[in-house]
Amino acid sequence: MPKMKTNRAAAKRFKKTGSGKIRRPKEGGQHLLMGKSRKRRRRSRDNDIVHPAMENRVKLMLPYL
């Protein structure tokens, strides 16, 4: 039986926290920042937790989690 391949796009986007939850960056913080409000930029700074309903899908793409 071959090994499961890691989805490389997902591996760059998701990390696992110490408690086992999946961490993801918030959207909209990479470019075109001048057109976004200060409040919107501030809120997109920190990482967020993946919703529990989506966790299993992320874990399928990342067999090492």
C-alpha positions as MATLAB code, in Angstrom:
seq = 'MPKMKTNRAAAKRFKKTGSGKIRRPKEGGQHLLMGKSRKRRRRSRDNDIVHPAMENRVKLMLPYL';
ca = [
       0.000    0.000    0.000;
       1.531    3.357   -0.976;
       1.949    6.180    1.489;
      -0.566    9.021    1.598;
       0.702   12.126   -0.176;
       0.601   15.458    1.612;
      -1.310   18.222   -0.147;
       1.501   20.789   -0.424;
      -0.842   23.770   -0.779;
      -2.545   22.819    2.484;
       0.786   22.176    4.213;
       1.799   25.790    3.579;
      -1.471   27.155    4.964;
      -2.281   25.078    8.052;
      -0.391   24.282   11.254;
      -1.364   22.352   14.347;
      -1.607   24.056   17.746;
      -0.392   22.534   20.997;
      -3.920   21.510   21.935;
      -4.398   19.743   18.582;
      -6.576   22.301   16.805;
      -5.804   23.453   13.253;
      -4.573   27.027   12.838;
      -5.048   29.063    9.660;
      -4.194   32.607    8.553;
      -7.060   35.028    7.976;
      -7.703   36.137    4.411;
      -6.995   39.456    2.783;
      -3.692   40.413    4.365;
      -1.258   39.920    1.493;
      -1.792   42.717   -1.014;
      -4.003   45.720   -1.901;
      -3.894   46.782    1.740;
      -4.189   50.509    1.044;
      -7.786   50.103   -0.098;
      -8.828   48.251    3.059;
      -9.891   49.988    6.235;
      -7.565   50.071    9.223;
     -10.064   47.985   11.207;
     -10.163   45.346    8.476;
      -6.360   45.180    8.263;
      -6.014   44.917   12.028;
      -8.543   42.089   12.251;
      -6.810   40.071    9.538;
      -3.425   40.136   11.310;
      -3.666   37.218   13.710;
      -4.258   33.583   12.942;
      -7.619   31.913   13.388;
      -8.777   28.386   14.235;
     -10.327   26.169   11.559;
     -14.005   25.449   12.255;
     -14.554   21.982   13.783;
     -16.789   21.002   10.839;
     -13.863   21.542    8.438;
     -11.114   20.025   10.590;
     -11.514   16.504    9.207;
     -11.157   17.740    5.613;
      -7.905   19.516    6.465;
      -6.610   16.434    8.273;
      -7.287   14.311    5.169;
      -5.026   16.623    3.144;
      -2.314   16.511    5.833;
      -1.783   12.891    6.942;
       0.864   13.893    9.514;
      -1.607   15.948   11.623;
];
